Amino acid sequence: MSNTSESGEIHSSSSDVGTARWIGWSTNGTPEGRPNRFAWFQRIVELPAVPAESELRFAADSTARLWINGVILRRKVARNARDMATCEVVDCSSVLRPGKNILTVLLHHWGDITTFQRTAGGLAGLWVDSSWVVSDSKWKTLPVEAYEPHTLQILGLRWLTPRIRFPQIIHAARMIDIHNPDFDTSSWPQAVVLENFPWPVRPLDVETKGQRDEFVLPPLVLAAGQSKRILPVEDDPALIGPGLTTSTCEKNEKETVLASSLCQGKPWTISGKAGDSLYVTVDFQRPLHGYPLIDIGQCPWGTRLDFGYGEIWRRHYDGRILLRQDGWLDTGRVVGSRYADRIIISGPGTVELPDERTCRWLTLHIHFYLSGTVTINRLGIISSQHPFNILGSCTMADEQGERDDSRVAGIVRLCSDHATVSMTDAIVDTPGREDGQWLEDATPRAELCARWSGETSLRYFYLRTVSESQNKVGVFHNFPPSNFPNQTNMADWQMQWGQMLWDEWIWSGDENLVRRFFPTLSILVATLLERMDAKGLWHGDVNADINTTPPVPKGGVSGVVAPWLITRLIRFAALARVVGNESLASAWEAAAELMKQAFKKHLLVPGNGQRPTLIADVLDADLKPLPSFSQAAHSEALGEGIIDPELAGVMLDYIFPEPNGVPPSGILRWNNPTYSERVLKALSRNQRGARALRHLLERYSQYLPGDPANPTPPLFQGPHGGPLPEYWISREDQSLRGDAINHAQPGDETGSHGWGAVPLLWLHEYVLGVTIASPGGKKLRITPDLCGRKFIRGKTCTPRGLVELEAHESGSFFLQLPAETEALVTLPFANRQLKGKAQQLDGNRWQISGPGRWETV
């Protein structure tokens, strides 16, 4: 039953719970469908006791926050295509109580705009379902007056493309105390039950967990002082960002010291006159994604607080400086020219930005409308990330062999930062700008997530959402689920979906998963093989090593990408056998063999006395090699064993010469960061692990704190170094000066990409040497590589638990194996015996079964 209280509030109990309906709110008698609109939804539920089934499911278009009894339980819903929207599953047991329970939702409707996170939307909608409350007309709703209802979208720097949502202007004085138990919603209209809508009637549960939110204080105040404005302080969303960028900053050393109290979560108080603009710029010392928050203790009426965000201190593309030591920050040269927010505040209060932002540096400009004093109690970001708990590790001796190598530790920390920030509700390219699942680089980062955290739900999400985007001719959207224009049909990216399916099958051994997605895979492979000619040469558009290797002309062949399909076809054939399709398995294996022979015949360019036989980057339409050789073209072929070992060694010694793999004159460096893992794998697989390690150190030295090769001013380096670049060939690599253009970099680079994190995968699979030998992880291969150092140690996740090992040049070895696991162990030295129940096969190879601990005698 339901009843209405004296105040007019609608109450309900679990006895009158009906069918969940999609609900919205109306404007002028029609359901809301305009861009960038917010609305509150609230429902009061009387419960005789905390229900045994306390889970609540909710979905929203475009996104929503959920509170129960004033406690926030979700800040967003996972991205989705509208017609395949999913719902969040929220455990409410910790906040529900007998008696009155208040459910509150803040819904943000993005509207019919282009983004990387949704397909276009017309109506705003909310759906809630549980055994004790559902969404229906009994909910109360009201548009939010505090958030300025404008439609000006943030546009990307390059081509002025729409990528993310809107600058936010927040009128703090219009905020309502909606979480107060005594707040009266009796005058609010009831929600509108939507009859014609694009969403599923009952959305399926999303695969991923809710993001983990935690408040992060800035570790460093870079500068504080007075800001000199050029543009007027107008409440125009188009002028907030440009107003910050065109201002000049005059650093006040005393004020900077005083503002540093914010790093300890303590108040900072400043005074200003009417018309003054003051500022503080903070450094979080690593990229963060989430929701900026400020807590104001006091301020004069009408104070404007402008938030600007930065990720890189200069652009690799043209050398443009984006951050100065006085705290000036160019907020318009990373995400877009309008990437900034404003809070208009007239007294004490805490305000959290309602939309996601990404930054390493944050600048806050304070504009005084009236003279007075402003006290900031707290300033920071509610970091919001997928719960990526790092369980793995890898350390090794320094070159003297006396202690852990601090440079390796620095690379692990830096890569971990970037892997973490690019895992939100999906494995994104870079949060805050290209906030979408790019097909190529998501695949190794999903494997990285598994090996370092044991977490694979993001991979399941990726497999489903990409498969849902497949069109009639077998092509995936490059960044699903979104409505961003699918500008390319690059086959090397497309085939990575199949690689991820293979990775998940190897990890989980889930044959039902393979059966579920095999129709998608078979269509994909058929589309890919349409480009193979009778000789076995594969033609088509590819990205290859972006901005470095030559583009493939019409009718040409890529020597960089051809090995990808050869190796993947063999894996896809194994997946075909899982579902019992022997005919496709045989056909795909035959195609792989034909491609392999054609690769060796046409893409291996004989030596000429000055160089050995090498792999051509590109063949033209007449099958003649272009005069170009690259490290990228040799990474996949040599890392996957397509080239005979003797020739592979000769190629590697020329392309990645001693001591650290810096290419000789005339050989192009690899550029796309995912090639770092392929290159290291190629070196390690061909017994050049020590050179692989030196190459890793050489490539990352420009981003490590305190390293002589790091060009970043010391004040901007911080203890973690970084940020890692979008692409890898730097200005220093090319000895560029001034504003000379680095064509290896994009014109809209950012500093929160996860691409550069993939060497973490190499550390586990080729240094610790732990790989999965049978689907489901019951069988492992363990082949540690000391990489020329005196010891290595670490932990890596496997499907059945953590593997821990340590190996010393002296012959000391330790291994901990989880239960129900067998391992073929190859010790990195000879003439040592393993204690315990271990079967010696030959030489230094041993067969063991867990659980247990093994050591050398």
Helices and strands as residue ranges (DSSP letters): E 2-4, E 10-12, G 14-16, E 23-24, E 26-27, E 30-31, E 37-47, E 55-61, E 63-68, E 71-74, G 82-84, E 86-91, E 99-109, E 125-129, E 140-143, E 169-171, G 172-174, E 192-193, E 204-205, E 212-216, E 220-228, H 240-245, E 248-251, H 253-259, G 260-264, E 268-272, E 277-298, E 303-310, E 340-345, E 349-352, E 357-367, E 372-385, E 393-396, H 406-421, H 439-453, H 457-468, H 491-494, H 496-508, H 511-529, E 557-558, H 562-578, H 582-602, E 604-605, E 614-615, E 618-619, E 629-630, H 631-639, H 645-655, E 667-668, H 675-685, H 689-700, G 701-703, H 714-717, G 755-757, H 759-762, I 763-767, E 770-772, E 779-782, E 791-798, E 801-808, E 813-817, E 822-826, E 838-842, E 845-849, E 852-855
